[in-house]
Amino acid sequence: MRIPSLLFAALALAGCASAPVEPGRTFDGWYLDRSEGDEPQALWTLLTGEPAQAGARVHLRQLDGHAPEASLYRDGICQQKETLDDAAWQEDELHLQTSSFDGIPPLAWGRIRRELKLQPEGEALRVDLHESRFGMFLIMIGGAPDRNVVYRFAGVVADIRQDCR
């Protein structure tokens, strides 16, 4: 009885030890904070929900084994740094979901759900935004149509005079 269990344990350990280990993902890109096109949008605002300053650059990076990070730079000086804990890579795309809830239940409240899909395209960055809204005022329930928008952010050369701490 002991020999089969020991044999099974040895085979299980040998199988686990020989499994291939995938290296962690690394990514490093610099982008202008304003999107190209008729409806400009700030990349920093899409990623963090916070307003950005004009003329800023966003540094997106993920080091092996760490969560993706976004840093906001202006004139080469780091203004702010955020870790994107909820972001996850799926193939060559970085997916990020955010959700916000405002109001005073049960009187009036609303929920906004946003899904971002970031995909590097050469030197540029493509961001697909899917946004859905739902709300309630007293007993009336309402929602806005889902919104799908694609933004493109131009790649830029790294400009670091003072890094984030």
Secondary structure, 3 states (H helix, E strand, C coil): CHHHHHHHHHHHHHHHHCCCCCCCCCEEEEEECECCCCCCCEHHHHHHCCCCCCCCEEEEEECCCCCCEEEEEECCEEEEEEECCCCEEECCEEEEEEEEEEEECCCEEEEEEEEEEEEEECCEEEEEEEEEEEEEECCEEEEEEEEEEEEEECECCCCCCECCC
